[in-house]
């Protein structure tokens, strides 16, 4: 049995689309929504991407608030060392 999509589900999809349009790297930021409050989780490479993610979420109609739980990790932090 399929569950009906909630407004939160629609907001989550809309925020993900807006993040993609704002050039926030795919797969770096996850989006959770509860009662219109968006939580952005994950990591980005620099502060500009973090700000872009927040701004993108706030542009989506119906978003009541945004909680930022995104870490900034430089490009070098992804290099694996032996």
C-alpha positions in Angstrom: 0.0 0.0 0.0 1.4 3.4 -1.0 1.3 6.2 1.5 0.0 9.5 0.4 2.6 12.2 -0.1 2.6 14.9 2.6 3.3 18.5 2.2 6.7 17.8 3.9 7.5 15.3 1.1 6.7 17.9 -1.5 8.8 20.5 0.3 11.7 18.0 0.5 11.6 17.4 -3.2 11.4 21.1 -4.0 14.3 21.9 -1.7 16.4 19.2 -3.3 15.7 20.7 -6.7 16.5 24.2 -5.5 19.8 22.9 -4.0 20.7 21.4 -7.4 19.9 24.6 -9.1 22.1 26.5 -6.6 25.1 24.3 -7.5 25.3 22.7 -4.1 27.2 19.4 -4.9 24.8 16.5 -5.3 25.0 13.9 -2.6 26.6 16.3 -0.1 23.5 17.7 1.5 20.5 15.7 2.7 17.2 17.3 3.4 14.7 16.4 6.2 11.4 18.2 6.6 9.1 18.2 9.6 6.0 20.5 9.7 7.6 22.8 7.2 10.9 23.1 9.0 13.8 22.1 6.8 16.9 20.6 8.2 20.0 20.6 5.9 22.5 17.9 6.8 25.8 16.8 5.3 29.0 18.6 4.2 30.2 21.1 1.6 33.6 22.2 0.5 33.4 25.9 1.5 31.3 28.5 3.3 29.8 29.8 0.0 28.2 26.5 -0.7 26.8 26.4 2.9 25.3 29.8 2.4 23.9 28.8 -1.0 22.2 25.8 0.5 20.5 27.9 3.2 19.4 30.5 0.6 18.1 27.9 -1.7 16.0 26.3 1.0 14.6 29.6 2.1 13.5 30.3 -1.5 11.1 27.4 -1.5 7.5 28.5 -0.9 6.1 26.8 2.2 9.4 26.5 4.1 8.8 27.9 7.6 12.4 27.7 8.9 15.8 26.2 8.0 18.1 24.4 10.4 21.6 24.2 9.1 23.6 21.1 10.2 26.1 21.3 7.3 29.8 21.0 8.0 32.4 22.7 5.9 35.1 20.3 4.7 37.8 21.4 2.4 38.6 19.5 -0.8 41.7 18.0 0.9 39.6 16.4 3.6 38.4 13.8 1.1 41.8 12.6 0.1 42.6 9.3 1.6 46.0 8.8 3.1 47.8 5.5 3.4 
